[in-house]
Each structure stands twice: as structure tokens, then as C-alpha cells.
Amino acid sequence: MRTNYHTHTTRCHHATGSDEEFVLSAIKGGYQELGFSDHTPWKYNTNYVSDIRMTPEELPEYVESLRSLREKYKEQISLKIGLECEYFPDYLHWLKEVIKEYQLDYIIFGNHHFHTDEKFPYFGRHTDTVDMLELYEESAIEGMESGLFAYLAHPDLFMRSYPRFDRHCKLVSRHICRTAARLNLPLEYNLGYEDYNEDHGIITIPHPDFWEIAAHEGCTAIIGVDAHNNQYLETPFYYDRAGETLKKLGIKVTDTIPFLTGK
């Protein structure tokens, strides 16, 4: 079954395509189930305003829009409503209230910042030192062990900015993969940068060295499109290639996730 639970909307300020266009593109691309997981809002204790996520005030409309589309296209595709969330300890109580209030189907773990983006930079651009690499590992493991998330998105995100896959990366990757395997938490094989990598002749994520470690540690993978443009969903080339790559590595692949109960 072709599924994707990592889909964004224009509310994050860096995606293209209406909510309905994402649904129509997923149907065209042969997806049986599509999950929306736009970047979660956070109700900060400060006056900080993020430029990569919706505001708390936009959340009701996000849910309402997706529920309407779920009903409209129920005969053609299954739609799930979620969020991509960081592990921000000071704000988890608020997040749990949001999950319950809006009866979200799931949340995925996008480890973008250490504990809060009010103070700490984006791991995908600023993990260029061992200190930042270790913060990435600490945050990833804390988040996975919280039990809140359906899976860890782009677990190798640090390789977007770390200069090379060295012994520090091997150690961090091993710790992350062992934790995921112990918790039976899937790791996402993220397709969001595949076209960029090929256009520029570079390797960032998914990073082959990380995934060799994931295979050795017995991890389970889930393929995520990380769709910031609805057209990403229309051509399944990268999706199918990812499945072949993971099969060659001997990594078990799941196409579904556990949904929240008792919402």
C-alpha cells in the first residue's frame, strides 16, 4: 500500500499548493492513505514568532479544512490529520491538550531544534560541530523515549549541514538507531531532498551511511515524502526507488502507523 504521513501545507510559509491540490495529487500518484502533518504551532511563553510554522490561531482552520476534504474524497483516498512536532519539554502539556481538543490522528517527530526554537538554531543548517551533533542526539533520544510520536522523521537530518559522516556521526547514528529499534519506533526514509541532491550532485539525506547503521541495528523504516509541494506526490519515482533501496539493505518497511487512541 502506498502511503505518506508527511505532508505540509502553505500555513508553514515554505510550501506550495492548496490543501485540496495535495489531496488530488496524492490520488493521482496512487496513494491509498495520505496524512497531513504540517509544522505544529507552539504557544510560546515569550513573544517569539516562528516563520516556519502556523500560529495557534490558524490551527482550527487547518483541522476544519482537512476534515472537509476527508469527507469530500472519502471514496477515493483515506485522509489522516496530524502534525509534525518537535520535542519541546516546556510545551508538551499544551501540545497534549491540542491533540485531545482537535482529536488529531497522529503526530510525527521532526527533531528540528533542541528543546525550543526560541533559543536554539535549526539542526538542518547548524549542525556543523560535534557539540550540535550531540544536542541532536540528546533531543532525538529524549523525544523517542517520550512515547508521543508515531515515528522519527528524517533521523539523519544532521547530515544536511555536518561536513562529513565521521566517527562522531557513526556513534550518534548508532545511539539513535538502537533506541528506535528498542522502542520499535520507525525511522523515516525521507524523500524531501532527493531532487535537490540530484540536481546539485550531493549527498545529504537520506544518507547511505546512516541507513547502513539502521540496517545493522535492526530498525524499521517508513517512507516519507515530506511534501512541501503538491506535485511531489504525483510522480512516485523516488518513493519506489526508496522501497528498492531499503529492500536491498534488508530493512523492514512499514506502510502504516499507529494512530492515537483515547483522543
C-alpha positions as CSV (number, residue, x, y, z in Angstrom):
1,M,0.0,0.0,0.0
2,R,1.3,3.4,-0.9
3,T,1.0,5.8,2.0
4,N,2.5,9.1,3.1
5,Y,2.1,10.7,6.5
6,H,4.5,13.6,6.0
7,T,2.6,16.3,4.1
8,H,2.8,20.1,4.6
9,T,0.5,23.0,3.8
10,T,1.0,26.6,2.9
11,R,0.5,27.5,6.5
12,C,4.1,26.7,7.2
13,H,5.2,29.6,4.9
14,H,7.5,27.3,2.8
15,A,5.1,25.0,1.0
16,T,3.2,25.3,-2.3
17,G,-0.2,24.1,-3.2
18,S,-3.7,24.2,-1.7
19,D,-4.9,21.6,0.7
20,E,-7.2,20.2,-2.0
21,E,-4.4,20.2,-4.6
22,F,-2.3,18.0,-2.2
23,V,-5.2,15.5,-2.0
24,L,-5.8,15.4,-5.7
25,S,-2.0,15.0,-6.4
26,A,-1.9,12.1,-3.9
27,I,-4.9,10.4,-5.7
28,K,-3.1,10.9,-9.0
29,G,0.1,9.4,-7.5
30,G,-1.7,6.3,-6.4
31,Y,-1.7,6.8,-2.7
32,Q,-4.2,4.9,-0.7
33,E,-3.7,6.9,2.5
34,L,-2.4,10.5,3.0
35,G,-1.6,12.1,6.3
36,F,-1.2,15.8,6.7
37,S,1.4,16.7,9.3
38,D,2.2,20.4,8.9
39,H,4.7,22.0,11.3
40,T,2.9,22.3,14.6
41,P,2.2,25.7,16.1
42,W,3.6,26.3,19.6
43,K,2.1,28.6,22.2
44,Y,5.3,30.1,23.4
45,N,5.9,31.7,26.8
46,T,7.7,34.5,25.0
47,N,6.7,36.9,22.2
48,Y,8.8,34.8,19.7
49,V,7.1,34.3,16.3
50,S,8.3,31.5,14.1
51,D,8.4,31.9,10.3
52,I,8.3,28.2,9.5
53,R,5.0,27.2,11.2
54,M,1.4,28.2,11.6
55,T,0.2,30.1,14.6
56,P,-2.0,28.6,17.2
57,E,-4.8,30.7,15.9
58,E,-4.6,29.0,12.5
59,L,-4.9,25.5,13.8
60,P,-8.7,25.3,13.9
61,E,-9.0,26.2,10.2
62,Y,-6.2,23.7,9.4
63,V,-8.2,20.9,11.0
64,E,-11.5,22.1,9.6
65,S,-10.2,22.2,6.1
66,L,-8.7,18.7,6.2
67,R,-11.9,17.3,7.8
68,S,-13.9,18.7,5.0
69,L,-11.6,17.2,2.4
70,R,-11.6,13.9,4.2
71,E,-15.3,13.7,3.8
72,K,-15.3,15.0,0.2
73,Y,-12.8,12.4,-1.1
74,K,-13.6,9.5,1.3
75,E,-14.4,7.3,-1.6
76,Q,-11.0,7.9,-3.3
77,I,-8.5,8.1,-0.5
78,S,-8.1,7.9,3.3
79,L,-7.0,11.1,4.9
80,K,-5.5,11.4,8.3
81,I,-4.9,14.7,10.3
82,G,-1.7,15.2,12.3
83,L,1.2,17.5,13.0
84,E,5.0,17.4,12.7
85,C,6.2,18.3,16.2
86,E,9.5,18.9,17.9
87,Y,10.3,17.6,21.4
88,F,9.9,20.8,23.4
89,P,9.6,19.7,27.1
90,D,8.3,23.0,28.4
91,Y,5.4,23.0,25.9
92,L,4.4,19.3,25.8
93,H,1.5,19.9,28.2
94,W,0.0,22.4,25.7
95,L,0.6,20.0,22.8
96,K,-1.2,17.2,24.6
97,E,-4.2,19.5,25.1
98,V,-4.2,20.3,21.4
99,I,-4.1,16.7,20.4
100,K,-7.1,16.0,22.6
101,E,-9.1,19.1,21.7
102,Y,-8.7,18.6,18.0
103,Q,-8.8,14.8,18.1
104,L,-5.7,14.5,15.9
105,D,-5.0,11.1,14.4
106,Y,-1.2,11.2,15.0
107,I,1.9,13.3,15.4
108,I,5.4,12.7,14.0
109,F,8.7,13.7,15.5
110,G,10.6,16.3,13.5
111,N,13.8,16.9,15.5
112,H,14.5,20.4,14.2
113,H,15.6,22.3,17.4
114,F,17.0,21.5,20.8
115,H,14.1,22.0,23.3
116,T,12.8,25.2,21.7
117,D,13.4,27.3,18.5
118,E,13.2,30.4,20.7
119,K,16.8,29.8,21.7
120,F,18.3,27.1,19.5
121,P,19.0,27.1,15.8
122,Y,17.8,24.7,13.2
123,F,19.7,21.4,13.2
124,G,19.4,21.1,9.4
125,R,21.6,24.1,8.9
126,H,23.6,24.5,12.0
127,T,24.8,21.0,13.0
128,D,28.3,21.7,11.9
129,T,30.1,21.0,15.2
130,V,30.3,18.0,17.5
131,D,28.5,19.9,20.2
132,M,25.5,20.5,18.0
133,L,25.6,16.9,16.8
134,E,25.4,15.7,20.4
135,L,22.5,18.0,21.1
136,Y,20.8,16.5,18.1
137,E,21.3,13.0,19.6
138,E,20.1,14.0,23.0
139,S,16.9,15.6,21.7
140,A,16.2,12.7,19.3
141,I,16.5,10.1,22.1
142,E,14.5,12.1,24.6
143,G,11.7,12.6,22.0
144,M,11.6,9.0,21.0
145,E,11.5,7.8,24.6
146,S,8.6,10.2,25.4
147,G,6.2,7.8,23.6
148,L,4.3,10.6,21.9
149,F,5.3,10.1,18.3
150,A,4.4,7.7,15.5
151,Y,7.9,7.8,14.1
152,L,11.1,9.9,13.9
153,A,11.1,12.0,10.7
154,H,14.4,12.5,8.8
155,P,16.5,10.9,11.6
156,D,19.7,11.8,9.6
157,L,18.8,15.5,9.4
158,F,22.1,16.5,10.8
159,M,23.8,15.4,7.6
160,R,22.3,18.4,5.8
161,S,24.9,20.6,7.5
162,Y,27.5,18.3,9.1
163,P,30.6,18.3,6.8
164,R,31.2,14.5,6.5
165,F,30.0,11.3,8.0
166,D,32.8,10.8,10.5
167,R,33.2,8.7,13.7
168,H,31.1,11.1,15.7
169,C,28.2,10.7,13.2
170,K,28.6,6.9,13.4
171,L,28.3,7.0,17.2
172,V,25.3,9.3,17.2
173,S,23.6,7.3,14.4
174,R,24.2,4.1,16.3
175,H,22.7,5.5,19.5
176,I,19.6,6.8,17.7
177,C,19.1,3.6,15.7
178,R,19.5,1.4,18.8
179,T,16.9,3.5,20.7
180,A,14.5,3.3,17.8
181,A,14.9,-0.4,17.5
182,R,14.5,-0.9,21.2
183,L,11.3,1.1,21.2
184,N,10.0,-0.4,17.9
185,L,9.7,3.1,16.6
186,P,10.0,3.5,12.8
187,L,12.6,5.8,11.3
188,E,11.6,7.8,8.3
189,Y,13.4,7.4,5.0
190,N,12.8,11.0,3.9
191,L,12.4,11.9,0.2
192,G,12.2,15.7,0.7
193,Y,15.7,16.4,-0.6
194,E,16.2,13.8,-3.2
195,D,15.6,16.0,-6.2
196,Y,17.8,18.8,-4.7
197,N,20.6,16.3,-4.1
198,E,20.5,15.0,-7.6
199,D,20.3,18.5,-9.1
200,H,23.4,19.5,-7.2
201,G,25.3,16.3,-7.2
202,I,25.5,16.0,-3.5
203,I,24.5,13.6,-0.7
204,T,22.7,14.9,2.3
205,I,19.6,12.9,3.4
206,P,18.7,10.2,3.2
207,H,22.4,9.5,3.9
208,P,23.5,6.0,2.9
209,D,25.9,5.6,5.8
210,F,23.2,6.3,8.4
211,W,20.9,3.8,6.7
212,E,23.6,1.1,6.7
213,I,23.8,1.5,10.5
214,A,20.0,1.4,10.7
215,A,20.0,-1.9,8.9
216,H,22.7,-3.3,11.2
217,E,20.7,-2.3,14.3
218,G,17.5,-3.9,13.0
219,C,15.5,-0.7,12.6
220,T,12.1,-0.4,10.8
221,A,11.7,2.2,8.2
222,I,8.7,4.2,6.8
223,I,9.0,6.2,3.6
224,G,8.0,9.8,3.9
225,V,7.7,12.2,1.0
226,D,8.0,15.3,3.2
227,A,5.8,17.0,0.6
228,H,6.1,20.8,0.5
229,N,4.8,20.9,-3.0
230,N,1.7,19.0,-4.0
231,Q,3.4,17.9,-7.2
232,Y,5.9,15.8,-5.1
233,L,3.0,13.3,-4.7
234,E,2.2,12.9,-8.4
235,T,5.3,11.0,-9.5
236,P,6.2,8.0,-7.4
237,F,9.7,7.5,-8.8
238,Y,11.6,8.4,-5.6
239,Y,9.1,6.5,-3.5
240,D,9.5,3.3,-5.5
241,R,13.3,3.7,-5.6
242,A,13.3,4.2,-1.8
243,G,11.5,0.9,-1.4
244,E,14.1,-0.9,-3.5
245,T,17.0,0.7,-1.6
246,L,15.5,-0.4,1.8
247,K,14.9,-3.9,0.5
248,K,18.5,-4.2,-0.6
249,L,19.6,-3.1,2.8
250,G,17.4,-5.7,4.4
251,I,15.4,-3.1,6.4
252,K,11.8,-3.9,7.3
253,V,9.5,-1.3,5.8
254,T,6.1,-0.4,7.2
255,D,3.4,1.5,5.3
256,T,1.2,2.4,8.2
257,I,1.5,3.9,11.7
258,P,-0.3,3.5,15.0
259,F,-3.0,6.1,15.4
260,L,-3.8,7.9,18.6
261,T,-6.4,6.4,20.8
262,G,-8.4,7.9,23.6
263,K,-8.2,11.3,21.9
